[in-house]
Amino acid sequence: IKRKRKFSGSDLATICIWISQRVASDPLVRLCSRLHAATGTLLSPEGLNKRLNAKAVLFLKHIFSLLLQQKVCEQTQISNHLFSYFQRIRILDATVFQAPSALEDVYPGSGGCAQTAGIKIQLEYDLHSGEFLNFQVGPGKNNDKTFGTECLNTLRPGDLCIRDLSYFSLEDLDQMDQRGTYYISRLKLNTNVYVKNPDPEYFKNGAIKKQSEYIQVDVKQILKQLQPGETFELKHAYIGDKQQLFARVIFNRLTEEQLQKRRAKIAEKEKSKNRTYSEKSKLVAGLNVYVTNIPWEWVPMEQV
């Protein structure tokens, strides 16, 4: 007969999730007392200390993963047919929050709002299974792009990577393409976009004059042509000064409500980080621009 354990996984979850919001700082004696009051489980402070180990961390991480999967499945608007095209749909994002200034040597902050200490949590997970693919807790000043590049090591052919603007890197997107991985990424508005010139100039020997091979896309002109909420796509675009990335580019003009929210964020950044945005940057901020290598037959521009 298997002996009943004094302390179960349910008890661990009770301590860390339900009865104490300060499990990292509350004395062990208090945690044991509150556990006994809530569940009837008797445990000494020394016994609890032994059980707060690496296995406990993995257990709590697994609970979080299951809850995340459940929440994502409830809220996601991604069509189920997409899961037949992609092995995994990888979502990468980060959150950062202030920490006590006493921790600034271990967790230096990003510098905004006189913030001396901060913690950044980076998480990449599979939308389909809820599995954590990459996870990092580090200083608030850590660079998102650097972490995004490190995540390339876990790519598999057939994965779809969805990333926000802070992770944007032409080199990373090119690597994904070469590894048989798909991506959807926000495109920085100062990134040059080109299309093939349908009428290039030629030398007498028949070679194309390099400077006439591509035409740069005028983003401001596209903004003027689009109505609020309207979307436009370039199915065959070349991205970067050396036209190193061949992909689809989707332009979406913000609605008036979205534009007001973005302008408020820009004003907040200018104030908190003592930064001044150019008038051109403020103008084209009325656009969301996305880049993807997914075949348009799989995912039309409206779904991107």
ZAMI-656534 format. One line per field, with one value per residue: residue in three letters; x, y, z of N, C-alpha, C in turn; residue number from 1. Coordinates in pm, whole numbers. Layout:
BEGIN
type <- c(ALA/...)
n.u <- c(X/...)
n.v <- c(Y/...)
n.w <- c(Z/...)
ca.u <- c(X/...)
ca.v <- c(Y/...)
ca.w <- c(Z/...)
c.u <- c(X/...)
c.v <- c(Y/...)
c.w <- c(Z/...)
seq <- c(NUM/...)
This chain:
BEGIN
type <- c(ILE/LYS/ARG/LYS/ARG/LYS/PHE/SER/GLY/SER/ASP/LEU/ALA/THR/ILE/CYS/ILE/TRP/ILE/SER/GLN/ARG/VAL/ALA/SER/ASP/PRO/LEU/VAL/ARG/LEU/CYS/SER/ARG/LEU/HIS/ALA/ALA/THR/GLY/THR/LEU/LEU/SER/PRO/GLU/GLY/LEU/ASN/LYS/ARG/LEU/ASN/ALA/LYS/ALA/VAL/LEU/PHE/LEU/LYS/HIS/ILE/PHE/SER/LEU/LEU/LEU/GLN/GLN/LYS/VAL/CYS/GLU/GLN/THR/GLN/ILE/SER/ASN/HIS/LEU/PHE/SER/TYR/PHE/GLN/ARG/ILE/ARG/ILE/LEU/ASP/ALA/THR/VAL/PHE/GLN/ALA/PRO/SER/ALA/LEU/GLU/ASP/VAL/TYR/PRO/GLY/SER/GLY/GLY/CYS/ALA/GLN/THR/ALA/GLY/ILE/LYS/ILE/GLN/LEU/GLU/TYR/ASP/LEU/HIS/SER/GLY/GLU/PHE/LEU/ASN/PHE/GLN/VAL/GLY/PRO/GLY/LYS/ASN/ASN/ASP/LYS/THR/PHE/GLY/THR/GLU/CYS/LEU/ASN/THR/LEU/ARG/PRO/GLY/ASP/LEU/CYS/ILE/ARG/ASP/LEU/SER/TYR/PHE/SER/LEU/GLU/ASP/LEU/ASP/GLN/MET/ASP/GLN/ARG/GLY/THR/TYR/TYR/ILE/SER/ARG/LEU/LYS/LEU/ASN/THR/ASN/VAL/TYR/VAL/LYS/ASN/PRO/ASP/PRO/GLU/TYR/PHE/LYS/ASN/GLY/ALA/ILE/LYS/LYS/GLN/SER/GLU/TYR/ILE/GLN/VAL/ASP/VAL/LYS/GLN/ILE/LEU/LYS/GLN/LEU/GLN/PRO/GLY/GLU/THR/PHE/GLU/LEU/LYS/HIS/ALA/TYR/ILE/GLY/ASP/LYS/GLN/GLN/LEU/PHE/ALA/ARG/VAL/ILE/PHE/ASN/ARG/LEU/THR/GLU/GLU/GLN/LEU/GLN/LYS/ARG/ARG/ALA/LYS/ILE/ALA/GLU/LYS/GLU/LYS/SER/LYS/ASN/ARG/THR/TYR/SER/GLU/LYS/SER/LYS/LEU/VAL/ALA/GLY/LEU/ASN/VAL/TYR/VAL/THR/ASN/ILE/PRO/TRP/GLU/TRP/VAL/PRO/MET/GLU/GLN/VAL)
n.u <- c(86/62/210/37/115/238/260/140/119/-97/-98/136/64/-141/-3/169/5/-260/-295/-95/42/291/493/766/880/753/788/889/761/520/405/371/188/-34/-87/-167/-399/-557/-570/-530/-299/-5/315/661/869/1129/1079/914/1094/1273/1112/1065/1202/1392/1226/978/957/944/701/516/559/458/187/128/173/-33/-260/-219/-238/-508/-633/-545/-657/-923/-941/-815/-830/-741/-775/-868/-782/-528/-353/-306/-124/108/366/418/288/449/461/615/693/729/737/784/873/895/1139/1245/1481/1704/1778/1915/2177/2169/1943/1939/1754/1569/1600/1404/1171/1319/1391/1567/1596/1479/1279/1267/1058/1082/906/846/604/418/134/-48/-9/48/294/597/852/1079/1217/1284/1406/1522/1740/1579/1683/1759/1796/1540/1570/1812/1747/1552/1708/1857/1659/1636/1773/1605/1429/1216/1166/871/760/577/658/558/608/665/734/966/1139/1232/1435/1613/1807/1746/1492/1561/1718/1521/1369/1554/1573/1341/1125/831/717/562/592/609/707/973/924/1117/1249/1360/1160/1123/1019/1028/1147/944/1030/1327/1657/1905/2239/2448/2534/2328/2296/2131/2107/2217/2123/1873/1718/1540/1257/1201/956/714/620/472/307/148/11/-145/-316/-472/-775/-891/-850/-826/-659/-360/-159/169/265/503/779/1088/1310/1498/1814/1984/1814/1776/1582/1313/971/622/454/243/28/-149/-379/-432/-731/-913/-943/-746/-522/-517/-457/-201/-60/-72/90/334/378/405/640/822/828/900/1141/1293/1305/1283/1060/1070/886/815/821/611/404/393/336/75/35/28/269/334/537/577/648/466/273/36/-191/-244/-274/-455/-420/-595/-615/-361)
n.v <- c(-119/213/477/758/1085/1353/1605/1741/1795/1957/2096/2246/2413/2548/2697/2860/2984/3037/3101/3277/3576/3660/3472/3452/3612/3581/3438/3096/2967/3104/3045/2766/2760/2888/2713/2486/2584/2623/2377/2166/2023/1917/2045/2092/2391/2332/2110/2220/2397/2221/2124/2333/2344/2273/2095/2173/2421/2345/2210/2419/2574/2407/2406/2674/2676/2506/2653/2882/2777/2700/2950/3086/2928/2985/3253/3295/3399/3281/3093/2749/2601/2684/2545/2315/2384/2465/2346/2436/2724/2994/3224/3515/3728/3999/4120/4391/4516/4741/4715/4697/4952/4856/4631/4700/4639/4372/4351/4570/4851/4975/5243/5432/5675/5742/5496/5268/4999/4699/4426/4195/3977/3730/3542/3271/3084/2793/2832/2635/2404/2514/2485/2592/2737/2901/3074/3340/3516/3825/4121/4443/4601/4437/4342/4301/4212/4072/3847/3739/3655/3452/3263/3143/2908/2705/2655/2477/2323/2431/2564/2852/3179/3445/3776/4082/4437/4507/4294/4296/4206/4197/4012/3796/3724/3647/3424/3256/3210/3071/2837/2705/2800/2981/3324/3604/3941/4262/4549/4773/5121/5275/5113/5035/4958/4778/4732/4530/4691/4740/4836/4851/5004/4927/4813/4828/4572/4418/4375/4451/4779/4831/5026/5081/4861/4819/4977/5213/5196/5437/5508/5707/5791/5565/5569/5798/5713/5516/5447/5505/5211/5053/4808/4721/4537/4434/4181/4085/4182/4352/4379/4602/4779/4646/4487/4233/4061/3876/3905/3914/4223/4395/4664/4845/5087/5275/5304/5599/5596/5408/5548/5774/5654/5555/5793/5902/5722/5772/6038/5995/5840/6026/6205/6051/5926/6127/6177/6276/6247/6246/6450/6303/6042/6055/6096/5863/5688/5633/5399/5042/4810/4502/4211/3909/3566/3377/3184/3356/3224/3061/3231/3509/3870/4005/3844/3841)
n.w <- c(0/-95/81/207/118/319/216/-74/-436/-470/-230/-258/-471/-342/-146/-305/-490/-396/-109/-37/-140/-112/-118/-156/35/281/611/665/876/897/649/672/882/769/563/705/826/603/465/640/635/791/834/883/911/818/658/460/346/221/20/-149/-417/-721/-860/-770/-890/-1162/-1154/-1094/-1316/-1511/-1443/-1495/-1770/-1861/-1783/-1935/-2193/-2191/-2159/-2387/-2589/-2545/-2615/-2860/-3200/-3419/-3709/-3717/-3935/-3993/-3835/-3972/-4161/-4029/-3814/-3554/-3390/-3303/-3050/-2952/-2690/-2451/-2112/-1888/-1567/-1287/-1025/-678/-591/-462/-595/-821/-902/-971/-1131/-1344/-1463/-1754/-1779/-1830/-1700/-1468/-1373/-1191/-1136/-1280/-1403/-1665/-1837/-2071/-2305/-2514/-2667/-2778/-2961/-3021/-2856/-2609/-2496/-2340/-2517/-2516/-2244/-2024/-1746/-1668/-1645/-1669/-1869/-2073/-2415/-2652/-2917/-2914/-2758/-2924/-3141/-3019/-2986/-3231/-3242/-3168/-3368/-3597/-3918/-4083/-3868/-3750/-3683/-3483/-3428/-3245/-3295/-3152/-3174/-3427/-3699/-3988/-4053/-3886/-3985/-4240/-4179/-4072/-4302/-4460/-4314/-4358/-4216/-4128/-4099/-3936/-3900/-3747/-3932/-3924/-3966/-4081/-4251/-4571/-4852/-5153/-5498/-5795/-6084/-6357/-6596/-6646/-6696/-6946/-7018/-7314/-7363/-7278/-7009/-6699/-6568/-6251/-6068/-6160/-6128/-5918/-5761/-5514/-5259/-5179/-4875/-4748/-4954/-4991/-4748/-4784/-4985/-4872/-4694/-4354/-4163/-4387/-4598/-4774/-5006/-5100/-5292/-5387/-5273/-5194/-4932/-4730/-4758/-4930/-5060/-4949/-4847/-4959/-4973/-4870/-4818/-4605/-4571/-4335/-4266/-3976/-3776/-3671/-3394/-3318/-3404/-3237/-2992/-3047/-3093/-2840/-2702/-2828/-2748/-2475/-2467/-2568/-2359/-2129/-2200/-2295/-2571/-2913/-3173/-3529/-3767/-3989/-3889/-3708/-3884/-4052/-3855/-3857/-3985/-3978/-4056/-4197/-4244/-4420/-4504/-4563/-4789/-4991/-5058/-4845/-4619/-4645/-4693/-4519/-4296/-4190)
ca.u <- c(0/144/187/-14/214/192/261/110/127/-208/-53/233/-13/-214/90/230/-93/-386/-300/11/91/428/558/912/930/692/865/843/669/389/352/326/69/-146/-118/-243/-531/-634/-585/-513/-170/98/449/755/938/1241/1022/870/1214/1326/1021/1071/1323/1382/1108/860/955/895/559/442/573/366/53/115/164/-168/-354/-196/-295/-654/-673/-519/-756/-1051/-940/-754/-917/-673/-856/-814/-720/-387/-272/-271/-11/226/395/395/271/533/436/724/660/799/679/887/814/993/1178/1305/1611/1810/1813/1965/2301/2134/1841/1936/1636/1589/1636/1288/1101/1415/1385/1703/1592/1363/1285/1200/1026/1069/841/800/526/346/-7/-129/4/72/429/697/965/1193/1173/1398/1384/1649/1734/1487/1753/1791/1748/1449/1623/1914/1678/1488/1810/1890/1549/1646/1832/1501/1336/1200/1096/726/715/539/700/488/689/633/833/1091/1223/1255/1572/1613/1894/1671/1386/1629/1755/1398/1334/1649/1553/1209/1033/749/716/485/660/594/821/1008/881/1234/1309/1328/1089/1138/956/1102/1114/897/1094/1462/1750/2001/2363/2448/2556/2206/2289/2048/2174/2181/2048/1737/1652/1433/1194/1168/815/689/526/382/209/54/-73/-243/-411/-557/-875/-873/-892/-807/-536/-301/-51/268/289/642/857/1227/1320/1634/1892/2045/1705/1817/1470/1201/856/500/445/104/11/-282/-394/-502/-853/-890/-928/-613/-422/-510/-387/-59/-3/-57/208/451/397/454/781/901/840/969/1276/1358/1330/1198/1032/1060/750/790/790/476/308/379/286/-63/34/90/327/371/613/559/683/360/204/-90/-303/-271/-321/-472/-371/-688/-591/-231)
ca.v <- c(0/334/567/889/1189/1466/1728/1705/1902/2049/2183/2340/2513/2628/2793/2953/3051/3080/3159/3376/3654/3700/3345/3468/3689/3538/3336/2958/2935/3160/2968/2637/2785/2919/2589/2399/2644/2613/2240/2064/1956/1954/2042/2177/2486/2265/2025/2306/2451/2117/2100/2447/2312/2282/2019/2257/2523/2279/2181/2544/2614/2322/2458/2800/2642/2453/2764/2968/2707/2708/3089/3118/2858/3053/3388/3307/3413/3218/2985/2614/2542/2722/2444/2211/2433/2493/2251/2510/2868/3043/3362/3567/3859/4030/4219/4446/4588/4799/4639/4786/5005/4776/4522/4756/4574/4242/4373/4710/4884/5026/5384/5518/5721/5734/5358/5215/4852/4645/4285/4166/3836/3695/3412/3224/2962/2738/2864/2514/2312/2587/2453/2697/2706/2977/3151/3406/3626/3896/4265/4520/4665/4337/4375/4201/4160/3972/3725/3683/3584/3329/3167/3078/2775/2604/2650/2356/2349/2428/2653/2990/3270/3572/3863/4224/4526/4514/4181/4302/4192/4140/3895/3686/3681/3576/3293/3176/3171/2970/2714/2649/2847/3094/3433/3729/4036/4405/4603/4909/5213/5334/5010/5058/4851/4796/4638/4519/4791/4670/4893/4894/5046/4822/4845/4782/4427/4351/4366/4553/4878/4794/5130/5090/4730/4824/5106/5223/5222/5558/5471/5820/5790/5457/5618/5893/5643/5425/5499/5447/5072/4982/4729/4709/4439/4409/4036/4053/4298/4330/4459/4634/4858/4556/4402/4097/3977/3873/3869/3993/4336/4436/4796/4865/5221/5272/5381/5721/5558/5347/5652/5857/5575/5550/5926/5917/5644/5846/6153/5942/5802/6149/6266/5965/5890/6247/6147/6352/6179/6335/6466/6190/5925/6074/6083/5723/5610/5599/5271/4918/4741/4364/4137/3765/3478/3277/3196/3429/3129/3007/3337/3635/3987/4045/3761/3875)
ca.w <- c(0/-105/193/170/144/399/136/-213/-535/-441/-120/-313/-545/-243/-87/-401/-576/-336/26/-11/-252/-79/-83/-160/149/407/684/646/985/862/536/725/963/679/491/796/843/478/413/743/616/888/776/956/825/752/554/350/281/134/-92/-241/-493/-867/-904/-742/-995/-1283/-1133/-1107/-1456/-1586/-1416/-1569/-1911/-1887/-1773/-2051/-2308/-2179/-2182/-2527/-2671/-2528/-2670/-2991/-3316/-3532/-3766/-3692/-4054/-3997/-3767/-4069/-4240/-3948/-3707/-3430/-3406/-3194/-3010/-2868/-2634/-2326/-2022/-1799/-1455/-1196/-906/-577/-633/-400/-687/-947/-943/-1030/-1235/-1387/-1543/-1890/-1773/-1844/-1578/-1357/-1324/-1172/-1135/-1351/-1442/-1792/-1861/-2212/-2319/-2644/-2645/-2893/-2949/-3038/-2742/-2485/-2448/-2334/-2605/-2464/-2128/-1960/-1651/-1666/-1620/-1752/-1981/-2175/-2549/-2708/-3042/-2880/-2716/-3044/-3219/-2946/-3003/-3362/-3225/-3140/-3482/-3678/-4044/-4070/-3761/-3781/-3577/-3481/-3341/-3243/-3355/-3076/-3212/-3571/-3749/-4123/-4052/-3824/-4077/-4349/-4124/-4066/-4439/-4505/-4238/-4386/-4114/-4170/-4002/-3948/-3814/-3774/-4006/-3882/-4070/-4149/-4336/-4712/-4924/-5298/-5591/-5921/-6187/-6478/-6716/-6607/-6801/-6982/-7089/-7454/-7367/-7233/-6863/-6635/-6485/-6114/-5998/-6214/-6117/-5818/-5732/-5371/-5230/-5101/-4769/-4725/-5062/-4961/-4639/-4839/-5071/-4794/-4601/-4221/-4152/-4514/-4609/-4909/-5003/-5206/-5283/-5426/-5230/-5154/-4811/-4689/-4854/-5029/-5109/-4911/-4805/-5054/-4890/-4882/-4726/-4589/-4510/-4278/-4207/-3848/-3761/-3595/-3253/-3303/-3425/-3117/-2890/-3082/-3071/-2695/-2664/-2878/-2659/-2347/-2485/-2582/-2227/-2032/-2245/-2348/-2712/-3004/-3299/-3644/-3820/-4080/-3806/-3653/-3994/-4093/-3741/-3889/-4054/-3933/-4172/-4164/-4345/-4401/-4616/-4578/-4918/-4976/-5071/-4711/-4530/-4717/-4620/-4414/-4177/-4133)
c.u <- c(89/108/139/85/153/170/244/131/18/-171/46/162/-89/-125/130/128/-208/-370/-193/53/235/509/710/966/868/779/804/741/528/325/297/196/-53/-187/-204/-385/-619/-664/-579/-382/-68/236/538/818/1055/1191/976/989/1273/1241/1014/1200/1298/1260/979/845/899/745/474/447/475/221/29/98/24/-273/-343/-259/-448/-702/-656/-623/-893/-1055/-888/-858/-851/-755/-788/-743/-572/-298/-237/-152/119/242/366/372/334/507/547/687/733/715/789/818/925/1017/1237/1447/1728/1858/1880/2096/2274/2039/1835/1818/1673/1620/1519/1227/1190/1417/1526/1707/1464/1387/1207/1181/1004/1008/803/728/457/197/-95/-127/14/211/518/816/1092/1141/1295/1348/1517/1631/1641/1552/1785/1724/1660/1507/1728/1850/1610/1585/1848/1783/1555/1698/1727/1400/1333/1134/945/672/669/576/624/558/648/754/968/1188/1267/1403/1565/1696/1821/1563/1445/1670/1633/1362/1424/1628/1415/1104/956/747/610/548/615/721/847/983/998/1308/1265/1265/1095/1050/1042/1054/1069/965/1235/1546/1854/2128/2355/2467/2436/2192/2205/2135/2124/2092/1905/1658/1533/1380/1157/1022/803/579/426/272/103/-42/-182/-352/-510/-656/-850/-932/-870/-670/-493/-181/39/306/433/729/997/1257/1466/1710/1955/1942/1729/1701/1355/1078/733/505/301/98/-133/-289/-479/-634/-822/-868/-791/-503/-406/-435/-237/8/19/66/336/482/452/601/870/927/927/1113/1351/1398/1233/1183/1019/916/715/750/649/370/284/340/139/-77/86/141/376/447/597/604/580/295/67/-211/-341/-337/-333/-437/-464/-665/-456/-246)
c.v <- c(123/431/704/997/1298/1589/1690/1823/2005/2146/2288/2452/2605/2735/2902/3035/3113/3155/3264/3444/3698/3577/3358/3538/3648/3433/3197/2918/2983/3082/2833/2653/2810/2797/2498/2452/2622/2469/2131/1989/2008/1940/2136/2277/2423/2178/2105/2360/2350/2098/2217/2437/2322/2207/2098/2365/2465/2251/2307/2596/2536/2369/2585/2773/2591/2563/2858/2907/2719/2849/3127/3054/2925/3183/3397/3316/3353/3098/2850/2557/2577/2617/2328/2253/2439/2390/2314/2656/2933/3192/3406/3707/3876/4125/4265/4523/4637/4707/4737/4827/4928/4664/4572/4693/4441/4259/4521/4735/4941/5175/5479/5554/5710/5596/5302/5064/4805/4500/4265/4015/3817/3555/3386/3091/2920/2758/2738/2427/2384/2564/2576/2655/2776/3069/3212/3514/3697/4044/4337/4581/4566/4369/4264/4134/4051/3840/3658/3605/3452/3221/3094/2935/2666/2592/2512/2394/2336/2509/2786/3075/3402/3661/4009/4305/4524/4401/4188/4295/4127/4013/3774/3633/3604/3435/3200/3122/3059/2835/2651/2685/2968/3200/3537/3825/4178/4453/4745/5005/5281/5233/5032/4934/4882/4696/4636/4628/4718/4720/4943/4939/4935/4883/4788/4631/4348/4338/4481/4650/4862/4898/5144/4961/4732/4966/5109/5262/5346/5529/5583/5826/5681/5500/5711/5822/5556/5502/5437/5306/4990/4916/4719/4616/4449/4261/3998/4175/4255/4429/4478/4706/4772/4457/4255/4005/3990/3824/3948/4106/4385/4567/4809/5004/5213/5348/5505/5690/5497/5451/5739/5785/5572/5685/5951/5841/5714/5964/6109/5903/5925/6212/6182/5935/6007/6228/6227/6276/6281/6345/6352/6066/5935/6056/5937/5632/5574/5468/5159/4847/4605/4300/3988/3690/3365/3293/3263/3338/3069/3112/3467/3753/4028/3966/3789/3986)
c.w <- c(0/7/143/210/232/311/-11/-307/-515/-330/-169/-389/-450/-183/-186/-481/-496/-205/51/-140/-229/-39/-80/-37/283/476/662/753/951/748/582/804/874/598/577/815/720/439/519/733/717/824/854/859/750/637/434/272/183/8/-190/-322/-643/-921/-880/-847/-1125/-1273/-1154/-1251/-1543/-1566/-1497/-1718/-1946/-1881/-1892/-2175/-2308/-2212/-2328/-2617/-2662/-2607/-2813/-3101/-3440/-3579/-3747/-3814/-4063/-3932/-3860/-4155/-4159/-3836/-3571/-3466/-3283/-3170/-2916/-2821/-2502/-2242/-1926/-1688/-1363/-1077/-805/-618/-572/-493/-815/-993/-1013/-1147/-1273/-1481/-1678/-1893/-1785/-1710/-1455/-1294/-1313/-1172/-1204/-1388/-1571/-1804/-2010/-2221/-2464/-2621/-2774/-2871/-2952/-2912/-2608/-2428/-2447/-2420/-2558/-2354/-2060/-1865/-1636/-1638/-1717/-1874/-2093/-2308/-2605/-2831/-3016/-2840/-2835/-3129/-3152/-2968/-3137/-3349/-3205/-3255/-3545/-3810/-4026/-3955/-3820/-3661/-3591/-3379/-3355/-3292/-3283/-3111/-3358/-3606/-3887/-4128/-3994/-3918/-4194/-4304/-4116/-4204/-4488/-4435/-4261/-4284/-4168/-4061/-4039/-3850/-3848/-3842/-3957/-3998/-4140/-4235/-4480/-4774/-5073/-5373/-5718/-6018/-6313/-6606/-6681/-6727/-6823/-7041/-7231/-7464/-7314/-7083/-6805/-6556/-6341/-6047/-6047/-6196/-6021/-5805/-5584/-5353/-5142/-4999/-4743/-4831/-5039/-4850/-4690/-4919/-4993/-4707/-4463/-4213/-4277/-4520/-4754/-4900/-5125/-5195/-5313/-5395/-5189/-5042/-4772/-4798/-4963/-5086/-5072/-4875/-4904/-4978/-4932/-4780/-4724/-4514/-4461/-4214/-4082/-3856/-3676/-3447/-3227/-3314/-3301/-3005/-2919/-3059/-2922/-2646/-2708/-2786/-2524/-2355/-2497/-2445/-2134/-2070/-2308/-2494/-2799/-3135/-3411/-3691/-3914/-4001/-3750/-3760/-4029/-3977/-3759/-3962/-3965/-4057/-4126/-4280/-4315/-4525/-4631/-4716/-4901/-4993/-4935/-4621/-4610/-4629/-4506/-4284/-4113/-4031)
seq <- c(1/2/3/4/5/6/7/8/9/10/11/12/13/14/15/16/17/18/19/20/21/22/23/24/25/26/27/28/29/30/31/32/33/34/35/36/37/38/39/40/41/42/43/44/45/46/47/48/49/50/51/52/53/54/55/56/57/58/59/60/61/62/63/64/65/66/67/68/69/70/71/72/73/74/75/76/77/78/79/80/81/82/83/84/85/86/87/88/89/90/91/92/93/94/95/96/97/98/99/100/101/102/103/104/105/106/107/108/109/110/111/112/113/114/115/116/117/118/119/120/121/122/123/124/125/126/127/128/129/130/131/132/133/134/135/136/137/138/139/140/141/142/143/144/145/146/147/148/149/150/151/152/153/154/155/156/157/158/159/160/161/162/163/164/165/166/167/168/169/170/171/172/173/174/175/176/177/178/179/180/181/182/183/184/185/186/187/188/189/190/191/192/193/194/195/196/197/198/199/200/201/202/203/204/205/206/207/208/209/210/211/212/213/214/215/216/217/218/219/220/221/222/223/224/225/226/227/228/229/230/231/232/233/234/235/236/237/238/239/240/241/242/243/244/245/246/247/248/249/250/251/252/253/254/255/256/257/258/259/260/261/262/263/264/265/266/267/268/269/270/271/272/273/274/275/276/277/278/279/280/281/282/283/284/285/286/287/288/289/290/291/292/293/294/295/296/297/298/299/300/301/302/303/304)
